[in-house]
Amino acid sequence: MPFSITVPASTANLGPGFDSIGLALNRYLHLEVEQASKWSFICSSPGLENIGTDNLVTKAAAFASKQWGKVLSPCRVVMKNDIPLSKGFGSSAAAIVAGIELAASVCDQFVSKAEKARLASLWEGHPDNVAASIYGGLVIGTHSEESTEILHIEAPNIDLVALIPPKTLATKKARSVLPDMLTYKEAVQASSVANVLAAALVKQDWELVGKMMLADRFHQPYRQQLIPHLPDVCAYAQADEDAYGAALSGAGPIILCLVKEGKGEGFASRLHKQFPTCSAEVMRPAVQGSAVSIAQA
Protein backbone atom coordinates (compact mmCIF):
# COMPACT_ATOMS: atom_id res chain seq x y z
CA MET A 1 0.00 0.00 0.00
CA PRO A 2 1.41 3.45 -0.86
CA PHE A 3 2.62 5.61 2.01
CA SER A 4 4.25 8.99 2.56
CA ILE A 5 7.19 10.05 4.71
CA THR A 6 7.79 13.56 6.03
CA VAL A 7 11.07 14.52 7.71
CA PRO A 8 11.89 17.98 9.09
CA ALA A 9 15.15 19.83 8.56
CA SER A 10 17.39 20.53 11.53
CA THR A 11 20.04 22.84 12.85
CA ALA A 12 22.91 21.50 14.92
CA ASN A 13 25.23 22.74 17.65
CA LEU A 14 23.68 26.16 18.48
CA GLY A 15 27.26 27.19 19.09
CA PRO A 16 29.06 25.05 21.68
CA GLY A 17 26.70 22.04 21.62
CA PHE A 18 29.00 20.48 19.03
CA ASP A 19 27.76 17.15 17.57
CA SER A 20 25.28 16.94 20.46
CA ILE A 21 22.50 19.56 20.35
CA GLY A 22 19.95 19.75 17.55
CA LEU A 23 16.73 21.62 16.79
CA ALA A 24 14.13 20.55 14.23
CA LEU A 25 13.08 23.19 11.68
CA ASN A 26 9.91 23.70 9.67
CA ARG A 27 11.42 22.84 6.30
CA TYR A 28 10.79 19.32 5.01
CA LEU A 29 11.83 16.35 2.92
CA HIS A 30 8.72 14.57 1.65
CA LEU A 31 8.56 11.14 0.00
CA GLU A 32 5.64 9.35 -1.66
CA VAL A 33 6.48 5.65 -1.70
CA GLU A 34 5.00 2.51 -3.22
CA GLN A 35 6.57 -0.90 -3.71
CA ALA A 36 7.61 -1.71 -7.26
CA SER A 37 9.53 -4.23 -9.36
CA LYS A 38 12.63 -2.01 -9.35
CA TRP A 39 13.91 1.14 -7.65
CA SER A 40 13.08 4.52 -9.14
CA PHE A 41 13.30 8.09 -7.83
CA ILE A 42 11.48 11.10 -9.24
CA CYS A 43 12.32 14.57 -7.94
CA SER A 44 11.99 18.03 -9.46
CA SER A 45 13.37 19.93 -6.44
CA PRO A 46 16.46 22.08 -7.17
CA GLY A 47 19.70 20.10 -7.06
CA LEU A 48 17.94 16.73 -6.98
CA GLU A 49 16.55 16.48 -10.51
CA ASN A 50 19.02 13.72 -11.42
CA ILE A 51 19.14 11.96 -8.07
CA GLY A 52 19.16 8.37 -9.38
CA THR A 53 18.64 5.30 -7.22
CA ASP A 54 22.07 5.11 -5.56
CA ASN A 55 21.39 7.84 -3.03
CA LEU A 56 21.47 8.45 0.71
CA VAL A 57 17.83 7.40 1.19
CA THR A 58 18.33 3.98 -0.40
CA LYS A 59 21.70 3.48 1.30
CA ALA A 60 20.26 4.25 4.75
CA ALA A 61 17.25 2.03 4.03
CA ALA A 62 19.53 -0.85 3.02
CA PHE A 63 21.65 -0.32 6.14
CA ALA A 64 18.61 -0.38 8.43
CA SER A 65 17.01 -3.44 6.84
CA LYS A 66 20.31 -5.31 7.11
CA GLN A 67 20.45 -4.52 10.83
CA TRP A 68 17.02 -6.14 11.21
CA GLY A 69 17.87 -9.12 9.03
CA LYS A 70 15.10 -8.18 6.59
CA VAL A 71 14.99 -8.07 2.79
CA LEU A 72 14.21 -4.60 1.43
CA SER A 73 11.89 -4.65 -1.57
CA PRO A 74 12.41 -2.01 -4.28
CA CYS A 75 10.16 1.04 -4.36
CA ARG A 76 9.04 3.84 -6.61
CA VAL A 77 9.71 7.10 -4.77
CA VAL A 78 8.47 10.56 -5.64
CA MET A 79 10.49 13.09 -3.66
CA LYS A 80 9.91 16.73 -2.83
CA ASN A 81 12.49 18.70 -0.86
CA ASP A 82 12.53 22.24 0.49
CA ILE A 83 15.59 21.81 2.73
CA PRO A 84 18.60 23.75 1.34
CA LEU A 85 21.38 21.39 0.27
CA SER A 86 24.88 21.62 1.77
CA LYS A 87 24.09 24.76 3.74
CA GLY A 88 23.78 23.54 7.33
CA PHE A 89 20.13 22.51 7.66
CA GLY A 90 20.64 18.77 7.95
CA SER A 91 19.62 17.77 4.42
CA SER A 92 21.78 14.63 4.61
CA ALA A 93 20.43 13.76 8.05
CA ALA A 94 16.86 14.12 6.77
CA ALA A 95 17.65 11.72 3.92
CA ILE A 96 19.11 9.19 6.36
CA VAL A 97 16.03 9.39 8.58
CA ALA A 98 13.76 9.07 5.54
CA GLY A 99 15.64 5.94 4.51
CA ILE A 100 15.17 4.36 7.94
CA GLU A 101 11.46 5.25 7.93
CA LEU A 102 11.12 3.78 4.43
CA ALA A 103 12.84 0.54 5.45
CA ALA A 104 10.72 0.20 8.59
CA SER A 105 7.50 0.57 6.59
CA VAL A 106 8.49 -1.70 3.70
CA CYS A 107 9.92 -4.38 6.02
CA ASP A 108 6.93 -4.09 8.38
CA GLN A 109 9.34 -3.51 11.25
CA PHE A 110 8.26 -1.63 14.37
CA VAL A 111 11.06 0.73 15.37
CA SER A 112 11.00 3.09 18.36
CA LYS A 113 12.27 6.64 18.07
CA ALA A 114 15.22 5.65 20.25
CA GLU A 115 16.14 2.81 17.89
CA LYS A 116 15.76 5.05 14.85
CA ALA A 117 18.09 7.57 16.49
CA ARG A 118 20.56 4.79 17.27
CA LEU A 119 20.60 3.51 13.69
CA ALA A 120 20.82 6.99 12.21
CA SER A 121 23.65 7.95 14.58
CA LEU A 122 25.58 4.79 13.70
CA TRP A 123 25.36 5.85 10.07
CA GLU A 124 25.95 9.58 10.59
CA GLY A 125 28.47 9.36 13.43
CA HIS A 126 26.73 11.88 15.70
CA PRO A 127 23.13 12.32 16.90
CA ASP A 128 22.38 16.05 16.70
CA ASN A 129 20.73 16.45 13.29
CA VAL A 130 19.26 12.97 12.92
CA ALA A 131 17.73 12.91 16.40
CA ALA A 132 16.17 16.35 15.89
CA SER A 133 14.63 15.14 12.63
CA ILE A 134 13.28 12.01 14.34
CA TYR A 135 11.93 13.53 17.56
CA GLY A 136 11.10 17.08 16.48
CA GLY A 137 11.69 19.95 18.88
CA LEU A 138 15.02 20.18 20.68
CA VAL A 139 17.39 17.29 21.39
CA ILE A 140 20.55 16.89 23.42
CA GLY A 141 22.42 13.67 22.79
CA THR A 142 25.59 11.65 22.96
CA HIS A 143 26.66 8.77 20.75
CA SER A 144 29.32 6.06 20.77
CA GLU A 145 29.65 2.64 19.16
CA GLU A 146 28.21 1.17 22.36
CA SER A 147 25.18 3.40 22.96
CA THR A 148 23.18 6.44 21.91
CA GLU A 149 21.41 8.59 24.50
CA ILE A 150 18.91 11.28 23.52
CA LEU A 151 17.11 13.81 25.73
CA HIS A 152 14.08 15.29 23.96
CA ILE A 153 12.66 18.71 24.84
CA GLU A 154 9.52 20.22 23.33
CA ALA A 155 9.94 22.80 20.58
CA PRO A 156 10.57 26.27 22.04
CA ASN A 157 8.29 29.23 21.30
CA ILE A 158 10.79 31.43 19.52
CA ASP A 159 11.29 32.72 16.00
CA LEU A 160 14.32 31.74 13.96
CA VAL A 161 15.93 33.81 11.24
CA ALA A 162 18.34 32.13 8.85
CA LEU A 163 20.90 34.25 7.04
CA ILE A 164 21.53 32.26 3.88
CA PRO A 165 24.54 33.04 1.66
CA PRO A 166 24.43 32.07 -2.02
CA LYS A 167 27.33 29.62 -1.72
CA THR A 168 27.27 26.09 -0.30
CA LEU A 169 29.81 24.54 2.07
CA ALA A 170 30.53 20.81 2.20
CA THR A 171 30.60 19.37 5.72
CA LYS A 172 33.86 17.58 4.88
CA LYS A 173 35.54 20.90 4.11
CA ALA A 174 34.08 22.52 7.24
CA ARG A 175 35.45 19.67 9.38
CA SER A 176 38.87 19.83 7.73
CA VAL A 177 39.68 23.15 9.43
CA LEU A 178 39.01 21.82 12.95
CA PRO A 179 41.97 20.93 15.19
CA ASP A 180 42.76 17.29 15.91
CA MET A 181 42.72 18.00 19.64
CA LEU A 182 42.31 20.68 22.30
CA THR A 183 44.51 21.20 25.33
CA TYR A 184 43.08 20.04 28.65
CA LYS A 185 42.49 23.66 29.69
CA GLU A 186 40.74 24.47 26.41
CA ALA A 187 38.58 21.34 26.66
CA VAL A 188 37.47 22.19 30.19
CA GLN A 189 36.49 25.72 29.16
CA ALA A 190 34.69 24.55 26.01
CA SER A 191 32.85 21.84 27.93
CA SER A 192 31.70 24.24 30.66
CA VAL A 193 30.25 26.60 28.05
CA ALA A 194 28.39 23.71 26.39
CA ASN A 195 27.06 22.57 29.78
CA VAL A 196 25.65 26.01 30.53
CA LEU A 197 24.11 26.20 27.04
CA ALA A 198 22.31 22.88 27.61
CA ALA A 199 21.02 23.99 31.01
CA ALA A 200 19.89 27.35 29.63
CA LEU A 201 17.99 25.61 26.81
CA VAL A 202 16.19 23.36 29.28
CA LYS A 203 15.28 26.36 31.45
CA GLN A 204 14.47 28.46 28.36
CA ASP A 205 16.75 31.24 29.55
CA TRP A 206 17.18 32.68 26.07
CA GLU A 207 19.41 35.58 27.07
CA LEU A 208 21.88 33.10 28.53
CA VAL A 209 21.48 30.82 25.51
CA GLY A 210 22.51 33.70 23.26
CA LYS A 211 25.50 34.50 25.43
CA MET A 212 26.72 30.89 25.37
CA MET A 213 26.23 30.63 21.59
CA LEU A 214 28.88 33.33 21.22
CA ALA A 215 31.25 31.65 23.68
CA ASP A 216 31.77 28.45 21.67
CA ARG A 217 35.32 27.07 21.69
CA PHE A 218 34.75 23.82 19.81
CA HIS A 219 34.27 24.80 16.16
CA GLN A 220 33.19 28.34 15.30
CA PRO A 221 36.55 30.03 15.95
CA TYR A 222 38.12 27.64 13.41
CA ARG A 223 35.33 27.75 10.81
CA GLN A 224 35.32 31.54 10.79
CA GLN A 225 37.98 31.46 8.06
CA LEU A 226 35.41 29.81 5.76
CA ILE A 227 32.60 32.19 6.74
CA PRO A 228 34.29 35.58 7.28
CA HIS A 229 31.06 37.49 8.03
CA LEU A 230 30.22 35.20 10.99
CA PRO A 231 31.57 37.54 13.73
CA ASP A 232 29.75 40.54 12.24
CA VAL A 233 26.42 38.69 12.08
CA CYS A 234 26.79 37.41 15.63
CA ALA A 235 27.65 40.90 16.88
CA TYR A 236 24.67 42.37 15.02
CA ALA A 237 22.29 39.80 16.53
CA GLN A 238 23.70 40.37 20.00
CA ALA A 239 23.14 44.12 19.70
CA ASP A 240 19.56 43.89 18.35
CA GLU A 241 16.88 44.16 21.03
CA ASP A 242 14.72 41.48 19.37
CA ALA A 243 17.43 38.81 18.98
CA TYR A 244 18.94 36.52 21.58
CA GLY A 245 22.01 35.45 19.64
CA ALA A 246 23.36 33.76 16.53
CA ALA A 247 25.54 30.82 15.58
CA LEU A 248 26.52 28.75 12.59
CA SER A 249 23.82 26.28 11.64
CA GLY A 250 25.69 23.00 11.77
CA ALA A 251 28.82 23.32 9.67
CA GLY A 252 27.42 26.40 7.89
CA PRO A 253 27.40 28.50 5.83
CA ILE A 254 23.89 29.42 7.08
CA ILE A 255 23.93 31.49 10.26
CA LEU A 256 20.89 30.96 12.47
CA CYS A 257 19.60 33.73 14.72
CA LEU A 258 17.32 33.08 17.69
CA VAL A 259 14.70 35.81 17.92
CA LYS A 260 11.85 36.74 20.24
CA GLU A 261 8.53 35.18 19.26
CA GLY A 262 6.66 37.39 16.79
CA LYS A 263 9.72 39.52 16.03
CA GLY A 264 11.21 37.42 13.25
CA GLU A 265 9.92 39.36 10.24
CA GLY A 266 11.19 42.71 11.46
CA PHE A 267 14.57 41.32 12.45
CA ALA A 268 14.93 39.49 9.13
CA SER A 269 14.27 42.71 7.23
CA ARG A 270 16.92 44.58 9.21
CA LEU A 271 19.40 41.72 8.91
CA HIS A 272 19.02 41.53 5.14
CA LYS A 273 19.63 45.28 4.81
CA GLN A 274 22.82 44.86 6.83
CA PHE A 275 24.01 41.83 4.81
CA PRO A 276 22.41 42.32 1.37
CA THR A 277 24.35 39.57 -0.42
CA CYS A 278 22.52 37.00 1.72
CA SER A 279 18.83 36.20 1.99
CA ALA A 280 17.13 36.27 5.40
CA GLU A 281 14.38 33.74 6.00
CA VAL A 282 12.02 33.50 8.98
CA MET A 283 11.48 30.00 10.34
CA ARG A 284 10.05 28.21 13.34
CA PRO A 285 11.10 25.12 15.27
CA ALA A 286 9.31 21.98 14.04
CA VAL A 287 7.15 20.46 16.76
CA GLN A 288 6.83 17.03 15.17
CA GLY A 289 9.60 14.79 13.97
CA SER A 290 9.58 12.29 11.12
CA ALA A 291 6.18 10.82 10.32
CA VAL A 292 4.75 8.10 8.09
CA SER A 293 1.17 8.10 6.84
CA ILE A 294 -0.67 5.50 4.79
CA ALA A 295 -2.30 6.75 1.61
CA GLN A 296 -6.09 6.66 1.75
CA ALA A 297 -7.73 4.45 -0.85
C-alpha positions as CSV (number, residue, x, y, z in Angstrom):
1,M,0.0,0.0,0.0
2,P,1.4,3.5,-0.9
3,F,2.6,5.6,2.0
4,S,4.3,9.0,2.6
5,I,7.2,10.0,4.7
6,T,7.8,13.6,6.0
7,V,11.1,14.5,7.7
8,P,11.9,18.0,9.1
9,A,15.1,19.8,8.6
10,S,17.4,20.5,11.5
11,T,20.0,22.8,12.8
12,A,22.9,21.5,14.9
13,N,25.2,22.7,17.6
14,L,23.7,26.2,18.5
15,G,27.3,27.2,19.1
16,P,29.1,25.1,21.7
17,G,26.7,22.0,21.6
18,F,29.0,20.5,19.0
19,D,27.8,17.2,17.6
20,S,25.3,16.9,20.5
21,I,22.5,19.6,20.4
22,G,19.9,19.8,17.5
23,L,16.7,21.6,16.8
24,A,14.1,20.5,14.2
25,L,13.1,23.2,11.7
26,N,9.9,23.7,9.7
27,R,11.4,22.8,6.3
28,Y,10.8,19.3,5.0
29,L,11.8,16.4,2.9
30,H,8.7,14.6,1.7
31,L,8.6,11.1,0.0
32,E,5.6,9.4,-1.7
33,V,6.5,5.6,-1.7
34,E,5.0,2.5,-3.2
35,Q,6.6,-0.9,-3.7
36,A,7.6,-1.7,-7.3
37,S,9.5,-4.2,-9.4
38,K,12.6,-2.0,-9.4
39,W,13.9,1.1,-7.6
40,S,13.1,4.5,-9.1
41,F,13.3,8.1,-7.8
42,I,11.5,11.1,-9.2
43,C,12.3,14.6,-7.9
44,S,12.0,18.0,-9.5
45,S,13.4,19.9,-6.4
46,P,16.5,22.1,-7.2
47,G,19.7,20.1,-7.1
48,L,17.9,16.7,-7.0
49,E,16.5,16.5,-10.5
50,N,19.0,13.7,-11.4
51,I,19.1,12.0,-8.1
52,G,19.2,8.4,-9.4
53,T,18.6,5.3,-7.2
54,D,22.1,5.1,-5.6
55,N,21.4,7.8,-3.0
56,L,21.5,8.5,0.7
57,V,17.8,7.4,1.2
58,T,18.3,4.0,-0.4
59,K,21.7,3.5,1.3
60,A,20.3,4.2,4.8
61,A,17.2,2.0,4.0
62,A,19.5,-0.9,3.0
63,F,21.7,-0.3,6.1
64,A,18.6,-0.4,8.4
65,S,17.0,-3.4,6.8
66,K,20.3,-5.3,7.1
67,Q,20.5,-4.5,10.8
68,W,17.0,-6.1,11.2
69,G,17.9,-9.1,9.0
70,K,15.1,-8.2,6.6
71,V,15.0,-8.1,2.8
72,L,14.2,-4.6,1.4
73,S,11.9,-4.6,-1.6
74,P,12.4,-2.0,-4.3
75,C,10.2,1.0,-4.4
76,R,9.0,3.8,-6.6
77,V,9.7,7.1,-4.8
78,V,8.5,10.6,-5.6
79,M,10.5,13.1,-3.7
80,K,9.9,16.7,-2.8
81,N,12.5,18.7,-0.9
82,D,12.5,22.2,0.5
83,I,15.6,21.8,2.7
84,P,18.6,23.8,1.3
85,L,21.4,21.4,0.3
86,S,24.9,21.6,1.8
87,K,24.1,24.8,3.7
88,G,23.8,23.5,7.3
89,F,20.1,22.5,7.7
90,G,20.6,18.8,7.9
91,S,19.6,17.8,4.4
92,S,21.8,14.6,4.6
93,A,20.4,13.8,8.0
94,A,16.9,14.1,6.8
95,A,17.6,11.7,3.9
96,I,19.1,9.2,6.4
97,V,16.0,9.4,8.6
98,A,13.8,9.1,5.5
99,G,15.6,5.9,4.5
100,I,15.2,4.4,7.9
101,E,11.5,5.2,7.9
102,L,11.1,3.8,4.4
103,A,12.8,0.5,5.5
104,A,10.7,0.2,8.6
105,S,7.5,0.6,6.6
106,V,8.5,-1.7,3.7
107,C,9.9,-4.4,6.0
108,D,6.9,-4.1,8.4
109,Q,9.3,-3.5,11.3
110,F,8.3,-1.6,14.4
111,V,11.1,0.7,15.4
112,S,11.0,3.1,18.4
113,K,12.3,6.6,18.1
114,A,15.2,5.6,20.3
115,E,16.1,2.8,17.9
116,K,15.8,5.1,14.9
117,A,18.1,7.6,16.5
118,R,20.6,4.8,17.3
119,L,20.6,3.5,13.7
120,A,20.8,7.0,12.2
121,S,23.6,8.0,14.6
122,L,25.6,4.8,13.7
123,W,25.4,5.9,10.1
124,E,26.0,9.6,10.6
125,G,28.5,9.4,13.4
126,H,26.7,11.9,15.7
127,P,23.1,12.3,16.9
128,D,22.4,16.0,16.7
129,N,20.7,16.5,13.3
130,V,19.3,13.0,12.9
131,A,17.7,12.9,16.4
132,A,16.2,16.3,15.9
133,S,14.6,15.1,12.6
134,I,13.3,12.0,14.3
135,Y,11.9,13.5,17.6
136,G,11.1,17.1,16.5
137,G,11.7,19.9,18.9
138,L,15.0,20.2,20.7
139,V,17.4,17.3,21.4
140,I,20.6,16.9,23.4
141,G,22.4,13.7,22.8
142,T,25.6,11.7,23.0
143,H,26.7,8.8,20.8
144,S,29.3,6.1,20.8
145,E,29.7,2.6,19.2
146,E,28.2,1.2,22.4
147,S,25.2,3.4,23.0
148,T,23.2,6.4,21.9
149,E,21.4,8.6,24.5
150,I,18.9,11.3,23.5
151,L,17.1,13.8,25.7
152,H,14.1,15.3,24.0
153,I,12.7,18.7,24.8
154,E,9.5,20.2,23.3
155,A,9.9,22.8,20.6
156,P,10.6,26.3,22.0
157,N,8.3,29.2,21.3
158,I,10.8,31.4,19.5
159,D,11.3,32.7,16.0
160,L,14.3,31.7,14.0
161,V,15.9,33.8,11.2
162,A,18.3,32.1,8.8
163,L,20.9,34.3,7.0
164,I,21.5,32.3,3.9
165,P,24.5,33.0,1.7
166,P,24.4,32.1,-2.0
167,K,27.3,29.6,-1.7
168,T,27.3,26.1,-0.3
169,L,29.8,24.5,2.1
170,A,30.5,20.8,2.2
171,T,30.6,19.4,5.7
172,K,33.9,17.6,4.9
173,K,35.5,20.9,4.1
174,A,34.1,22.5,7.2
175,R,35.4,19.7,9.4
176,S,38.9,19.8,7.7
177,V,39.7,23.2,9.4
178,L,39.0,21.8,13.0
179,P,42.0,20.9,15.2
180,D,42.8,17.3,15.9
181,M,42.7,18.0,19.6
182,L,42.3,20.7,22.3
183,T,44.5,21.2,25.3
184,Y,43.1,20.0,28.6
185,K,42.5,23.7,29.7
186,E,40.7,24.5,26.4
187,A,38.6,21.3,26.7
188,V,37.5,22.2,30.2
189,Q,36.5,25.7,29.2
190,A,34.7,24.5,26.0
191,S,32.8,21.8,27.9
192,S,31.7,24.2,30.7
193,V,30.2,26.6,28.1
194,A,28.4,23.7,26.4
195,N,27.1,22.6,29.8
196,V,25.6,26.0,30.5
197,L,24.1,26.2,27.0
198,A,22.3,22.9,27.6
199,A,21.0,24.0,31.0
200,A,19.9,27.4,29.6
201,L,18.0,25.6,26.8
202,V,16.2,23.4,29.3
203,K,15.3,26.4,31.5
204,Q,14.5,28.5,28.4
205,D,16.7,31.2,29.6
206,W,17.2,32.7,26.1
207,E,19.4,35.6,27.1
208,L,21.9,33.1,28.5
209,V,21.5,30.8,25.5
210,G,22.5,33.7,23.3
211,K,25.5,34.5,25.4
212,M,26.7,30.9,25.4
213,M,26.2,30.6,21.6
214,L,28.9,33.3,21.2
215,A,31.2,31.6,23.7
216,D,31.8,28.4,21.7
217,R,35.3,27.1,21.7
218,F,34.8,23.8,19.8
219,H,34.3,24.8,16.2
220,Q,33.2,28.3,15.3
221,P,36.6,30.0,16.0
222,Y,38.1,27.6,13.4
223,R,35.3,27.8,10.8
224,Q,35.3,31.5,10.8
225,Q,38.0,31.5,8.1
226,L,35.4,29.8,5.8
227,I,32.6,32.2,6.7
228,P,34.3,35.6,7.3
229,H,31.1,37.5,8.0
230,L,30.2,35.2,11.0
231,P,31.6,37.5,13.7
232,D,29.8,40.5,12.2
233,V,26.4,38.7,12.1
234,C,26.8,37.4,15.6
235,A,27.6,40.9,16.9
236,Y,24.7,42.4,15.0
237,A,22.3,39.8,16.5
238,Q,23.7,40.4,20.0
239,A,23.1,44.1,19.7
240,D,19.6,43.9,18.3
241,E,16.9,44.2,21.0
242,D,14.7,41.5,19.4
243,A,17.4,38.8,19.0
244,Y,18.9,36.5,21.6
245,G,22.0,35.5,19.6
246,A,23.4,33.8,16.5
247,A,25.5,30.8,15.6
248,L,26.5,28.7,12.6
249,S,23.8,26.3,11.6
250,G,25.7,23.0,11.8
251,A,28.8,23.3,9.7
252,G,27.4,26.4,7.9
253,P,27.4,28.5,5.8
254,I,23.9,29.4,7.1
255,I,23.9,31.5,10.3
256,L,20.9,31.0,12.5
257,C,19.6,33.7,14.7
258,L,17.3,33.1,17.7
259,V,14.7,35.8,17.9
260,K,11.8,36.7,20.2
261,E,8.5,35.2,19.3
262,G,6.7,37.4,16.8
263,K,9.7,39.5,16.0
264,G,11.2,37.4,13.3
265,E,9.9,39.4,10.2
266,G,11.2,42.7,11.5
267,F,14.6,41.3,12.5
268,A,14.9,39.5,9.1
269,S,14.3,42.7,7.2
270,R,16.9,44.6,9.2
271,L,19.4,41.7,8.9
272,H,19.0,41.5,5.1
273,K,19.6,45.3,4.8
274,Q,22.8,44.9,6.8
275,F,24.0,41.8,4.8
276,P,22.4,42.3,1.4
277,T,24.4,39.6,-0.4
278,C,22.5,37.0,1.7
279,S,18.8,36.2,2.0
280,A,17.1,36.3,5.4
281,E,14.4,33.7,6.0
282,V,12.0,33.5,9.0
283,M,11.5,30.0,10.3
284,R,10.0,28.2,13.3
285,P,11.1,25.1,15.3
286,A,9.3,22.0,14.0
287,V,7.1,20.5,16.8
288,Q,6.8,17.0,15.2
289,G,9.6,14.8,14.0
290,S,9.6,12.3,11.1
291,A,6.2,10.8,10.3
292,V,4.7,8.1,8.1
293,S,1.2,8.1,6.8
294,I,-0.7,5.5,4.8
295,A,-2.3,6.7,1.6
296,Q,-6.1,6.7,1.7
297,A,-7.7,4.4,-0.9
